[in-house]
Amino acid sequence: MPKKIAIFGSGSGSNAENICTYFAQSPDIDVVLICTNKRDALIVKRAKKLNIPTYVFTKNELNNFANLHKKLKVRGVDVVILAGFLLKLPPKMIDSYPNRIINIHPSLLPKYGGKGMYGDNIHKAVIKNKETESGISIHLVNQNYDEGKIILQEKCSISFNESTETLTQKIHKLEQNYFPLAIEKMIKNL
């Protein structure tokens, strides 16, 4: 039986769509649900286009987790993937899926992790601090922001005239190339 995954996102959903497309024909992994805390997020439109069920929840529902957990259990979810999901997960959720929640972070952790460090905030800080490289970190989720065990890191170089936009493009390319591979590798080792 294939392992079933739910993808959580708050934004455009480009990584979620890429993951869904990557696993569309997989006999081992099946995306069964896309969850979001933003009804008008582009991820909802992408899920509809892909014919993947969506579930929109409130922050209170996430923090309480009981109802959301029922939704995940009904779908038989084995692994949760965070793809641009910005809310901190409650301990109840992390305890319900120990070492089965995977997040992607657009920096080389432990640098530029923690509360408020997402998207352009990270890229601006990386450039401001004159870093010579950045990248992505794919990691397991624990009780602290961006501190779970790292599954995979991939790097890109930063040019002397790098802009937030060009760095964003480089990071996005790494995400598209490596996030599905890291998920696949981690799930096959369950």
C-alpha positions in Angstrom: 0.0 0.0 0.0 1.3 3.5 -0.8 2.2 5.9 1.9 -0.3 8.7 2.0 0.8 12.3 2.4 -0.9 15.6 3.2 0.6 18.8 2.1 0.2 22.0 4.2 0.8 25.4 2.6 -0.2 29.0 3.0 0.8 30.6 -0.3 1.1 30.1 -4.0 1.5 26.3 -3.8 4.2 25.9 -6.5 6.1 23.4 -4.3 2.8 21.6 -3.5 2.0 21.3 -7.2 5.5 20.1 -8.0 5.2 17.4 -5.3 1.8 16.3 -6.5 3.0 16.1 -10.1 6.1 14.2 -9.1 4.2 11.5 -7.2 1.2 11.4 -9.6 2.2 8.0 -11.0 4.1 6.7 -8.0 3.0 3.3 -6.7 4.6 4.1 -3.3 3.4 7.6 -2.4 0.0 9.2 -2.8 -0.9 12.8 -2.1 -4.4 12.6 -0.6 -5.0 16.0 0.9 -3.9 19.6 0.6 -4.5 21.7 3.8 -4.3 25.5 4.2 -5.1 28.2 6.6 -5.9 30.7 3.8 -9.1 30.1 1.8 -7.9 32.5 -1.0 -4.4 31.1 -1.3 -3.3 30.1 -4.8 -2.5 26.6 -3.4 -6.3 26.0 -3.2 -6.7 26.7 -7.0 -3.7 24.5 -7.8 -5.2 21.6 -5.7 -8.5 21.9 -7.6 -6.7 21.8 -10.9 -4.9 18.6 -9.8 -8.2 17.1 -8.4 -6.7 16.8 -5.0 -9.1 17.4 -2.0 -8.4 20.5 0.1 -9.2 21.4 3.6 -9.2 25.0 4.9 -8.8 25.4 8.6 -8.5 28.3 11.1 -5.5 28.9 13.4 -7.6 27.9 16.4 -8.5 24.6 14.6 -4.8 24.0 14.0 -3.9 24.7 17.6 -6.7 22.6 19.0 -5.8 19.9 16.4 -8.6 17.4 17.3 -10.8 18.2 14.2 -7.9 18.6 11.9 -6.4 15.3 13.2 -9.7 13.6 12.4 -9.5 14.9 8.8 -6.0 13.5 8.4 -6.9 10.1 9.9 -10.0 9.7 7.7 -7.6 10.1 4.7 -5.1 7.7 6.2 -2.3 10.3 6.2 1.1 8.8 7.1 3.3 11.8 6.5 2.7 15.6 6.6 4.7 17.8 4.2 5.0 21.6 4.9 5.5 23.5 1.7 5.3 27.2 2.4 3.3 26.7 5.6 3.9 29.6 7.9 2.1 28.8 11.2 3.9 27.0 14.0 2.5 23.5 14.5 1.0 22.6 17.9 2.7 20.0 20.1 -0.3 17.7 19.7 0.3 17.5 15.9 4.0 16.9 16.2 3.4 14.2 18.8 0.8 12.6 16.5 3.3 12.4 13.6 6.7 11.9 15.2 9.5 12.2 12.6 6.8 12.2 10.0 6.4 15.9 9.3 8.8 17.3 6.8 9.5 21.0 6.2 11.5 22.9 3.6 13.4 26.1 4.6 15.0 28.5 2.1 18.3 28.8 3.8 21.2 26.6 5.0 20.1 25.9 8.5 21.0 26.6 11.3 21.6 30.0 9.7 18.6 32.2 9.1 16.0 30.0 10.8 13.5 30.7 13.5 10.3 32.8 13.9 9.8 35.4 11.2 12.5 33.9 9.0 10.7 33.0 5.7 10.7 34.0 2.1 12.2 37.4 1.3 13.1 38.0 4.9 15.7 35.3 4.7 17.0 36.3 1.3 17.4 40.0 2.3 19.3 38.9 5.4 21.5 36.6 3.5 22.4 39.3 1.0 22.8 42.0 3.7 25.2 39.8 5.5 27.3 39.3 2.4 27.0 35.5 2.5 28.7 33.7 -0.4 26.2 30.9 -0.6 22.7 30.0 0.4 20.4 27.1 -0.3 17.6 24.9 1.0 17.3 22.7 4.1 14.7 19.9 4.2 14.2 18.8 7.7 12.0 17.0 10.1 9.8 19.2 12.3 10.1 19.3 16.1 8.8 21.7 18.8 11.1 24.5 17.7 11.1 26.5 14.5 13.6 25.1 12.0 15.6 23.0 14.5 14.5 19.4 13.5 16.9 16.9 12.0 18.1 17.9 8.5 17.3 15.3 5.8 19.0 17.2 2.9 20.7 20.5 2.2 21.5 21.8 -1.3 23.5 25.0 -1.9 23.8 27.8 -4.5 26.3 30.5 -4.8 25.5 34.2 -4.3 27.0 36.6 -6.8 28.3 40.0 -5.7 25.3 41.8 -7.3 22.7 39.3 -6.1 19.2 40.7 -5.6 16.3 39.3 -3.6 14.6 38.4 -6.8 17.5 36.5 -8.4 18.2 34.7 -5.1 14.6 33.7 -4.8 14.7 32.2 -8.3 17.9 30.2 -7.4 16.3 28.9 -4.2 13.0 28.0 -6.0 14.9 26.0 -8.6 16.6 24.0 -5.8 13.2 23.5 -4.1 11.6 22.2 -7.3 14.6 19.8 -8.0 15.2 18.4 -4.6 12.1 18.6 -2.4 10.3 15.7 -4.0 13.5 13.6 -4.0 14.0 14.2 -0.3 10.4 13.3 0.5 10.7 10.1 -1.5 13.9 9.1 0.2 12.6 9.8 3.6 9.3 7.9 3.0 11.1 4.9 1.6 13.0 4.6 4.8 9.9 4.6 7.1 
